[in-house]
Amino acid sequence: MQQIFNFVIRNKTFLLFLLLFGIALSMTIQSHSYHRSKFINSANSLTGGVYGTVNSVGQYFDLKEQNLILVEENKQLKEQLLNSTKTTETVSIDSTFTEKRFSIIPAEVYKNSYNSPNNYLTINRGKRDSIQQDFGVITSKGIVGIIDNTSNKFSTVLSILSKKSRINAKLKSSNQSGSLTWDTKSPYLARLEDVSQFAKVNVGDTIVTGGQSAIFPKGIGIGTVEEFKTDATGDTYTIQVRLFNDMTTLQHVYIIKNNDIEELKSLEAQSDE
């Protein structure tokens, strides 16, 4: 307290000046509309800038929560699309059948390889989340791979960038199907093999999943035709596909759970006997 008194005594002249200057400034602003409007505008600009900065900082720290909200919304939309009863084909579907065939489970990528001949991802979903081997994995742009192994909390995904990967795919425009493989050359390209020579193929055509397995529903995006050539036999095409996904920057993925997969496997096993 004594130090405060000493400071006031030492600077009494300057402090008196500030007091009188403040009073004079206040009287000027109050008595002149022009000065008052300028002061209010300056104050609003200053406080607006401060509030804007605080809001930006708040939004930055809120990004993780907002991302989780977006992921959940995307999950719900994808489930609606995969389970939609609408179709462009001339097939009659019973509208009273409302059982949900596919479920979507969001996940984060913890590890992702794309430089090896056989690449894998590690994601933060496992057996406790009802994840099983052979579940499909996609993003909002297209397919990523297939669940290969699971632990209690994590799973590994066999990437489409793997020599072991072989996925049924087709030309969206003509429904001509083939097998999607990887030649290990580029993480941005894949190959669609064994496509009939009678298929109409054009650069830029869209490649989607064929739906001839219990892993991926038909019509999920894969990429576009970059180039194509006839095989040595002359009976089929090999098509180079530019992938929709940038497989080097994956962060959020969605796991497709086919709720009928156990029944399908049981039926197929009986047919194989």
N, C-alpha and C positions, 0 to 999 in steps of 0.2 A: 504493500500500500504506500509506504514511504517513497518507493521508487517512482510510483505514478505521480505523486505530488511533486517530486523533484523534476520529473519530465515536463509537467504542466507549467511549472514556474520558469524553467529554462526556455520553453518555447511559447510563452504566453502571447507574445506579439504575433507570431505566425498563426497560432490557433485562433486568436481574435480576428485576424484577417480572414481566415477560412470561414468563420462563423458569419461575419458581416457579408462576405462574398456570397455565401449560400443564401442569406436572407434577401440580398439584393436580386440574385438570380431568380429566387422563388417569386418575388414580387413582380419582376419583369414578365415571367411566364404567365402569372395569373392575370396580369392587367393587359396583355397584348395577345390577341387571338392567334396571330401569325406565329409568334414565338411558342405559344402553347401547342399549336398543331405540330410544329417542327419537333418539339421535345417529345410529344406523344409518339410520333412516327419513329423517332430515333430509339425510344424505349421499346416500342413494339418490335423493331428490327432486331435489337439486341436480345430481347427475351425470346423472340422467335428463333433466332440462331442458336441460342442456348438450348431451348426445348428440342430443336431439330437434332442437335448433336446428341443430346441425352436419348432421344427416341431412336436414333441410328445405332447407338451403343446397345440399347435395350433389344433392338431387333437382331443385332449380331449375336447376342448371347441367347436369343430365343430361336435361333435357326434350327438347332437340333430338334426341339419340340415341334416346330413347324414342319420339318422334314418327316417326322414320324406321323404327323397328321396326314400329310400328302401321301405317304406310303400306304396308310390305312385306307384312304379314299380310293387310291389306285387299285388296291386289293379288292375292294367291294365292286368297283367297276369291271374289273377283269372277270370276277366270278359271274357277274351278270351277263357279260359277253359270252363266256364259255358255256354257260348254262341256258343261253337264250334258245327259245323254241323256234325263232324265226330262221328261215333258210331261203336261199335263192334258188335251190333246186326244186324240181317238181315232185316233192315227197310229202305225203300227208302225215302230219304229226298230231297226235292226240293232245289237245290243249289242257286236258285235265291232269296230265302227267306232270307233276310239279317237283318231283324229287330232284335234289341237287346232285348232279353227277360229279362235278368238279369243285374242289375247294382250293383256295389260294392262301398260301402262308408266306408272309414277307420275311426276308432274311437279309443280313449284312454279310458282305464278303470280307473275311479276315485275311485271306491269302489268295493270290491269283498268279499262276504261272502261264506263260505264253511263248516261251523261247525253246522249250524242249519238244522232242518228238511226241511225247504223251503228257499233256498238260492237265492240271487239276486246279480246282478252287477249294478253299475251306470256308464254310459258312457257319453262322452261329445258331443253327437249328439242328436238333438231333432227335433221338428216340423219345425223349420227354415231350417233344412237340409233335409226336406221331409221325415223324419222318421215317420213310422206309427206302430201301434200295429200289431203284428203277423209277423213282418219281422224277418228272421233268422239271427243269429249271429254266426260267425265262426272265427277261426284263420287259420294260414297256415298249422296247423296240423289236425284240425278237428272241429266239432261243439261245440258251447258253450251254446247256449240257444235261446230264442225267446223274442223279444221286448214285454214288458208287458204294460208299461205306458210311456207316453211322455209329456214333458213340452216344452217350447220354445227352450231351449238350451241343455236339458239333457233327457236321457231315462233310464228306469230301464229294466233289462233283467232277465227274469225268467230262472235261471240256469238249466242245465240238472241235477244238484245236488239238485233236489227238488221233493218232493212227488207229487207235482202238475204237474210235467213235464211228458209228454207221447208223444214220437216221433216215427214215423214209420221208421223202420230200417230193414236191411236184411243182410243175409250172402252173401258176394260178390261172393263166388265160386258157389253157387247154386241158388241164388235169392230167397231163402225161407225167408219170412218176418215175423216180429213180432213187438212188442212194446217195445221201450227202456224206462226203468223206473229207479228209484233209491231207494235203500233200506235204505238209511241214514247211512250206516255203514262206508263207506270209500270214501273220495273225489277222489280216483283214480280208483274206480270201479263203474260200472253200471250193469243193468240186461236187457237182451233181453228175453222177455216173449212171450208165445203163439207161439213158433216156431214148425211147424209140426214135428211129430215123424218120418216122412219119409225123413226129411232133412238129408243130410250128413254133420255131424259136426265134426271138428277136432280141437284140441287145437292149437292155433296159427292162425286160420282162421281170415280173416279180416271182420269187420262189418262196413257197410256203410249205408248212408241214403237210404230209399226205394223210395223216390220221389213220394209217393202217397198223397201229399198235395201240397198246393201252397207256403209253407214256405221254404222248402229246396229242391233244385234239387237233383235228385238221384245221388248216387255215391260219396258223400262227406264223408271223413273218420270219423270214430267214435272211433274204437279201435280194439282189437284182443281178440279172445276167450281164456279165462284163464282156465275155467272149465265149465262143463255142466252136467245136470242131467235130468232125466225124471220126469215129474210132477206126482202127486198122481193118476191122472186119467189114466196115461200111454199114453195119446194122444199127448202131447206136451212136448217140452224141455224148461227148463229155463237155460239160458246161462249167465255166469258171464263174463263181458267184461272189460278188462283193457283199460282205455281211452288213446287215443293218447295225448290229452292235459293234462298238469299238471294244474288242475283247481285252484291250490293254488297260482300260480305265474303269472296270466294273466296281461298283460300290454297293448298290442295292439290287437285290434279285427277288423273284417270286417263285415259290415252289408250287408245282401243280400236283395236287393229290386227286387221283382218280378214285372215287369212292366205290367204284365197281371192280377195282383191280383184283381183289381176292377171288371174287366170283369168276372173273374172266380167266385168271390163272388156273383155277380149279377145273373149269370147263376145258381149257386147252390141254391140261394134263391128262384128262380122261380121253381126249381125242388122240393123244400121242401113244396111249397104251395099246 
